[in-house]
Every structure is written in C-alpha cells, then in structure tokens.
Amino acid sequence: MATLAELARSHTDLAEPQIDHLSRLVASWGPLADLCFADLLLLAPVDGSHGSRLVVIGQVRPTTNQTVYRSDFVGRVLEEVDRPLVARALRSGDIVEGEADLSPVHDRVRVL
C-alpha cells in the first residue's frame, strides 16, 4: 500500500511542506478517532481536477466504536458525486455539515 506522501506526490499538487504537515497530522489521529467514535478520512483534490475528483490519502478507524467503512479507502480516487459535502467545502472554503448516503450502511451518519 502506498504511503500518504507517495499518494500525495502522485495525485495532487501539494508541496513537500504540506505533505509533511499532513503526515504528522494523520500520525496523531488515532486518539481523535477514538474520542469522536468516528472514522476519519483525509481527502485531497486530484491535481488538475479543480476539486471534481478527490483522492483518499489517509484513513483512521476508531477502536472504540464500529467502523463505518469496512474496506480500506486509501488510494481510491472518488468523484465529486461520491462526496458532495467534501467537494462543496473545498469549493466554498467553509465548514459544511450534512448527511451522506454511505450505502450499504443503513444508519444515519453525520458528516463534518
């Protein structure tokens, strides 16, 4: 499996200092995922896609709760329609809250 840095270099236009910062961020995510009882995904816009395509460069699952995502998303390239709230936040620069359809999950899921 590719590392965060490898994925960021091959799919995004992030600079090395930004990649280093994101690597440090994801390294400390475990306790945050546990405290929030939440799966955490780090998505970055694919270079040249203007935010219409996003690559998952980091993922952390909680140890204190059931995971929403049973499969590993790291390295997947998602279309805007797969994550419309993320795309909207990326374009507007604002925090966006809403509900997402995460089939086959049948429970309500809060997305920040």
PyMOL CGO cylinders between C-alpha atoms (Angstrom):
from pymol import cmd
from pymol.cgo import CYLINDER

trace = [
    CYLINDER, 0.00, 0.00, 0.00, 1.29, 3.47, -0.88, 0.3, 1, 1, 1, 1, 1, 1,
    CYLINDER, 1.29, 3.47, -0.88, 2.11, 5.95, 1.86, 0.3, 1, 1, 1, 1, 1, 1,
    CYLINDER, 2.11, 5.95, 1.86, 0.37, 9.28, 2.31, 0.3, 1, 1, 1, 1, 1, 1,
    CYLINDER, 0.37, 9.28, 2.31, 3.42, 11.05, 0.87, 0.3, 1, 1, 1, 1, 1, 1,
    CYLINDER, 3.42, 11.05, 0.87, 3.55, 8.79, -2.18, 0.3, 1, 1, 1, 1, 1, 1,
    CYLINDER, 3.55, 8.79, -2.18, -0.16, 9.24, -2.88, 0.3, 1, 1, 1, 1, 1, 1,
    CYLINDER, -0.16, 9.24, -2.88, 0.05, 13.00, -2.41, 0.3, 1, 1, 1, 1, 1, 1,
    CYLINDER, 0.05, 13.00, -2.41, 3.04, 13.28, -4.76, 0.3, 1, 1, 1, 1, 1, 1,
    CYLINDER, 3.04, 13.28, -4.76, 1.46, 11.13, -7.47, 0.3, 1, 1, 1, 1, 1, 1,
    CYLINDER, 1.46, 11.13, -7.47, -2.10, 12.50, -7.36, 0.3, 1, 1, 1, 1, 1, 1,
    CYLINDER, -2.10, 12.50, -7.36, -2.00, 16.07, -6.02, 0.3, 1, 1, 1, 1, 1, 1,
    CYLINDER, -2.00, 16.07, -6.02, -0.11, 19.32, -6.40, 0.3, 1, 1, 1, 1, 1, 1,
    CYLINDER, -0.11, 19.32, -6.40, 0.65, 19.57, -2.67, 0.3, 1, 1, 1, 1, 1, 1,
    CYLINDER, 0.65, 19.57, -2.67, 4.11, 20.92, -1.82, 0.3, 1, 1, 1, 1, 1, 1,
    CYLINDER, 4.11, 20.92, -1.82, 6.53, 18.93, 0.37, 0.3, 1, 1, 1, 1, 1, 1,
    CYLINDER, 6.53, 18.93, 0.37, 5.93, 21.07, 3.50, 0.3, 1, 1, 1, 1, 1, 1,
    CYLINDER, 5.93, 21.07, 3.50, 2.18, 20.49, 3.11, 0.3, 1, 1, 1, 1, 1, 1,
    CYLINDER, 2.18, 20.49, 3.11, 2.69, 16.74, 2.69, 0.3, 1, 1, 1, 1, 1, 1,
    CYLINDER, 2.69, 16.74, 2.69, 4.94, 16.66, 5.76, 0.3, 1, 1, 1, 1, 1, 1,
    CYLINDER, 4.94, 16.66, 5.76, 2.30, 18.51, 7.78, 0.3, 1, 1, 1, 1, 1, 1,
    CYLINDER, 2.30, 18.51, 7.78, -0.46, 16.13, 6.70, 0.3, 1, 1, 1, 1, 1, 1,
    CYLINDER, -0.46, 16.13, 6.70, 1.73, 13.12, 7.54, 0.3, 1, 1, 1, 1, 1, 1,
    CYLINDER, 1.73, 13.12, 7.54, 2.23, 14.46, 11.08, 0.3, 1, 1, 1, 1, 1, 1,
    CYLINDER, 2.23, 14.46, 11.08, -1.50, 15.17, 11.35, 0.3, 1, 1, 1, 1, 1, 1,
    CYLINDER, -1.50, 15.17, 11.35, -2.56, 11.65, 10.36, 0.3, 1, 1, 1, 1, 1, 1,
    CYLINDER, -2.56, 11.65, 10.36, 0.05, 10.13, 12.70, 0.3, 1, 1, 1, 1, 1, 1,
    CYLINDER, 0.05, 10.13, 12.70, -1.81, 11.70, 15.65, 0.3, 1, 1, 1, 1, 1, 1,
    CYLINDER, -1.81, 11.70, 15.65, -5.35, 10.84, 14.50, 0.3, 1, 1, 1, 1, 1, 1,
    CYLINDER, -5.35, 10.84, 14.50, -5.81, 7.59, 16.44, 0.3, 1, 1, 1, 1, 1, 1,
    CYLINDER, -5.81, 7.59, 16.44, -6.88, 9.17, 19.74, 0.3, 1, 1, 1, 1, 1, 1,
    CYLINDER, -6.88, 9.17, 19.74, -9.09, 11.67, 17.89, 0.3, 1, 1, 1, 1, 1, 1,
    CYLINDER, -9.09, 11.67, 17.89, -10.92, 8.87, 16.06, 0.3, 1, 1, 1, 1, 1, 1,
    CYLINDER, -10.92, 8.87, 16.06, -11.39, 7.07, 19.38, 0.3, 1, 1, 1, 1, 1, 1,
    CYLINDER, -11.39, 7.07, 19.38, -12.66, 10.15, 21.25, 0.3, 1, 1, 1, 1, 1, 1,
    CYLINDER, -12.66, 10.15, 21.25, -15.07, 11.04, 18.46, 0.3, 1, 1, 1, 1, 1, 1,
    CYLINDER, -15.07, 11.04, 18.46, -16.13, 7.40, 17.88, 0.3, 1, 1, 1, 1, 1, 1,
    CYLINDER, -16.13, 7.40, 17.88, -15.59, 8.19, 14.21, 0.3, 1, 1, 1, 1, 1, 1,
    CYLINDER, -15.59, 8.19, 14.21, -13.86, 7.08, 11.05, 0.3, 1, 1, 1, 1, 1, 1,
    CYLINDER, -13.86, 7.08, 11.05, -11.59, 9.80, 9.69, 0.3, 1, 1, 1, 1, 1, 1,
    CYLINDER, -11.59, 9.80, 9.69, -10.75, 10.14, 6.01, 0.3, 1, 1, 1, 1, 1, 1,
    CYLINDER, -10.75, 10.14, 6.01, -8.26, 12.64, 4.61, 0.3, 1, 1, 1, 1, 1, 1,
    CYLINDER, -8.26, 12.64, 4.61, -9.13, 13.61, 1.06, 0.3, 1, 1, 1, 1, 1, 1,
    CYLINDER, -9.13, 13.61, 1.06, -7.15, 15.86, -1.26, 0.3, 1, 1, 1, 1, 1, 1,
    CYLINDER, -7.15, 15.86, -1.26, -8.13, 17.26, -4.65, 0.3, 1, 1, 1, 1, 1, 1,
    CYLINDER, -8.13, 17.26, -4.65, -6.59, 15.40, -7.57, 0.3, 1, 1, 1, 1, 1, 1,
    CYLINDER, -6.59, 15.40, -7.57, -4.19, 17.64, -9.48, 0.3, 1, 1, 1, 1, 1, 1,
    CYLINDER, -4.19, 17.64, -9.48, -5.91, 19.31, -12.43, 0.3, 1, 1, 1, 1, 1, 1,
    CYLINDER, -5.91, 19.31, -12.43, -9.42, 18.23, -11.45, 0.3, 1, 1, 1, 1, 1, 1,
    CYLINDER, -9.42, 18.23, -11.45, -10.45, 21.54, -9.82, 0.3, 1, 1, 1, 1, 1, 1,
    CYLINDER, -10.45, 21.54, -9.82, -11.94, 19.60, -6.92, 0.3, 1, 1, 1, 1, 1, 1,
    CYLINDER, -11.94, 19.60, -6.92, -14.17, 17.35, -9.02, 0.3, 1, 1, 1, 1, 1, 1,
    CYLINDER, -14.17, 17.35, -9.02, -12.02, 14.32, -8.13, 0.3, 1, 1, 1, 1, 1, 1,
    CYLINDER, -12.02, 14.32, -8.13, -10.63, 13.56, -4.68, 0.3, 1, 1, 1, 1, 1, 1,
    CYLINDER, -10.63, 13.56, -4.68, -8.01, 11.04, -3.60, 0.3, 1, 1, 1, 1, 1, 1,
    CYLINDER, -8.01, 11.04, -3.60, -8.12, 9.44, -0.16, 0.3, 1, 1, 1, 1, 1, 1,
    CYLINDER, -8.12, 9.44, -0.16, -4.61, 9.89, 1.25, 0.3, 1, 1, 1, 1, 1, 1,
    CYLINDER, -4.61, 9.89, 1.25, -5.35, 8.94, 4.87, 0.3, 1, 1, 1, 1, 1, 1,
    CYLINDER, -5.35, 8.94, 4.87, -7.80, 6.85, 6.86, 0.3, 1, 1, 1, 1, 1, 1,
    CYLINDER, -7.80, 6.85, 6.86, -8.11, 6.08, 10.57, 0.3, 1, 1, 1, 1, 1, 1,
    CYLINDER, -8.11, 6.08, 10.57, -10.70, 3.83, 12.17, 0.3, 1, 1, 1, 1, 1, 1,
    CYLINDER, -10.70, 3.83, 12.17, -11.84, 4.10, 15.79, 0.3, 1, 1, 1, 1, 1, 1,
    CYLINDER, -11.84, 4.10, 15.79, -11.02, 1.31, 18.21, 0.3, 1, 1, 1, 1, 1, 1,
    CYLINDER, -11.02, 1.31, 18.21, -13.87, 2.46, 20.49, 0.3, 1, 1, 1, 1, 1, 1,
    CYLINDER, -13.87, 2.46, 20.49, -16.72, 2.03, 18.03, 0.3, 1, 1, 1, 1, 1, 1,
    CYLINDER, -16.72, 2.03, 18.03, -17.80, 0.09, 14.96, 0.3, 1, 1, 1, 1, 1, 1,
    CYLINDER, -17.80, 0.09, 14.96, -16.25, 1.38, 11.74, 0.3, 1, 1, 1, 1, 1, 1,
    CYLINDER, -16.25, 1.38, 11.74, -18.49, 2.79, 9.03, 0.3, 1, 1, 1, 1, 1, 1,
    CYLINDER, -18.49, 2.79, 9.03, -16.06, 1.83, 6.27, 0.3, 1, 1, 1, 1, 1, 1,
    CYLINDER, -16.06, 1.83, 6.27, -15.33, -1.89, 6.21, 0.3, 1, 1, 1, 1, 1, 1,
    CYLINDER, -15.33, -1.89, 6.21, -12.86, -1.59, 3.33, 0.3, 1, 1, 1, 1, 1, 1,
    CYLINDER, -12.86, -1.59, 3.33, -9.71, 0.46, 3.06, 0.3, 1, 1, 1, 1, 1, 1,
    CYLINDER, -9.71, 0.46, 3.06, -10.23, 3.66, 1.08, 0.3, 1, 1, 1, 1, 1, 1,
    CYLINDER, -10.23, 3.66, 1.08, -6.60, 4.82, 0.99, 0.3, 1, 1, 1, 1, 1, 1,
    CYLINDER, -6.60, 4.82, 0.99, -5.55, 5.36, -2.61, 0.3, 1, 1, 1, 1, 1, 1,
    CYLINDER, -5.55, 5.36, -2.61, -9.08, 5.45, -4.02, 0.3, 1, 1, 1, 1, 1, 1,
    CYLINDER, -9.08, 5.45, -4.02, -9.97, 8.30, -6.31, 0.3, 1, 1, 1, 1, 1, 1,
    CYLINDER, -9.97, 8.30, -6.31, -13.53, 9.48, -5.71, 0.3, 1, 1, 1, 1, 1, 1,
    CYLINDER, -13.53, 9.48, -5.71, -15.72, 11.58, -7.95, 0.3, 1, 1, 1, 1, 1, 1,
    CYLINDER, -15.72, 11.58, -7.95, -17.47, 14.70, -6.66, 0.3, 1, 1, 1, 1, 1, 1,
    CYLINDER, -17.47, 14.70, -6.66, -20.80, 12.86, -6.66, 0.3, 1, 1, 1, 1, 1, 1,
    CYLINDER, -20.80, 12.86, -6.66, -19.34, 10.31, -4.22, 0.3, 1, 1, 1, 1, 1, 1,
    CYLINDER, -19.34, 10.31, -4.22, -18.54, 13.01, -1.63, 0.3, 1, 1, 1, 1, 1, 1,
    CYLINDER, -18.54, 13.01, -1.63, -20.62, 16.11, -2.46, 0.3, 1, 1, 1, 1, 1, 1,
    CYLINDER, -20.62, 16.11, -2.46, -20.23, 17.66, 1.01, 0.3, 1, 1, 1, 1, 1, 1,
    CYLINDER, -20.23, 17.66, 1.01, -16.45, 17.46, 0.80, 0.3, 1, 1, 1, 1, 1, 1,
    CYLINDER, -16.45, 17.46, 0.80, -16.48, 18.97, -2.68, 0.3, 1, 1, 1, 1, 1, 1,
    CYLINDER, -16.48, 18.97, -2.68, -18.75, 21.79, -1.51, 0.3, 1, 1, 1, 1, 1, 1,
    CYLINDER, -18.75, 21.79, -1.51, -16.49, 22.55, 1.47, 0.3, 1, 1, 1, 1, 1, 1,
    CYLINDER, -16.49, 22.55, 1.47, -13.44, 22.53, -0.78, 0.3, 1, 1, 1, 1, 1, 1,
    CYLINDER, -13.44, 22.53, -0.78, -15.00, 24.98, -3.23, 0.3, 1, 1, 1, 1, 1, 1,
    CYLINDER, -15.00, 24.98, -3.23, -16.51, 27.35, -0.64, 0.3, 1, 1, 1, 1, 1, 1,
    CYLINDER, -16.51, 27.35, -0.64, -13.76, 27.22, 1.97, 0.3, 1, 1, 1, 1, 1, 1,
    CYLINDER, -13.76, 27.22, 1.97, -16.46, 26.87, 4.63, 0.3, 1, 1, 1, 1, 1, 1,
    CYLINDER, -16.46, 26.87, 4.63, -17.25, 24.13, 7.13, 0.3, 1, 1, 1, 1, 1, 1,
    CYLINDER, -17.25, 24.13, 7.13, -20.12, 22.10, 5.70, 0.3, 1, 1, 1, 1, 1, 1,
    CYLINDER, -20.12, 22.10, 5.70, -22.38, 19.79, 7.71, 0.3, 1, 1, 1, 1, 1, 1,
    CYLINDER, -22.38, 19.79, 7.71, -24.93, 17.40, 6.36, 0.3, 1, 1, 1, 1, 1, 1,
    CYLINDER, -24.93, 17.40, 6.36, -25.97, 13.80, 5.92, 0.3, 1, 1, 1, 1, 1, 1,
    CYLINDER, -25.97, 13.80, 5.92, -24.37, 11.43, 3.49, 0.3, 1, 1, 1, 1, 1, 1,
    CYLINDER, -24.37, 11.43, 3.49, -25.62, 8.26, 1.85, 0.3, 1, 1, 1, 1, 1, 1,
    CYLINDER, -25.62, 8.26, 1.85, -22.98, 5.67, 2.67, 0.3, 1, 1, 1, 1, 1, 1,
    CYLINDER, -22.98, 5.67, 2.67, -24.65, 2.58, 1.23, 0.3, 1, 1, 1, 1, 1, 1,
    CYLINDER, -24.65, 2.58, 1.23, -24.80, -0.17, 2.34, 0.3, 1, 1, 1, 1, 1, 1,
    CYLINDER, -24.80, -0.17, 2.34, -24.80, 1.47, 5.80, 0.3, 1, 1, 1, 1, 1, 1,
    CYLINDER, -24.80, 1.47, 5.80, -28.43, 1.89, 6.83, 0.3, 1, 1, 1, 1, 1, 1,
    CYLINDER, -28.43, 1.89, 6.83, -27.94, 4.16, 9.83, 0.3, 1, 1, 1, 1, 1, 1,
    CYLINDER, -27.94, 4.16, 9.83, -27.78, 7.94, 9.76, 0.3, 1, 1, 1, 1, 1, 1,
    CYLINDER, -27.78, 7.94, 9.76, -24.23, 9.22, 9.54, 0.3, 1, 1, 1, 1, 1, 1,
    CYLINDER, -24.23, 9.22, 9.54, -23.15, 12.74, 10.47, 0.3, 1, 1, 1, 1, 1, 1,
    CYLINDER, -23.15, 12.74, 10.47, -20.54, 14.28, 8.21, 0.3, 1, 1, 1, 1, 1, 1,
    CYLINDER, -20.54, 14.28, 8.21, -18.37, 17.26, 9.10, 0.3, 1, 1, 1, 1, 1, 1,
]
cmd.load_cgo(trace, "trace")
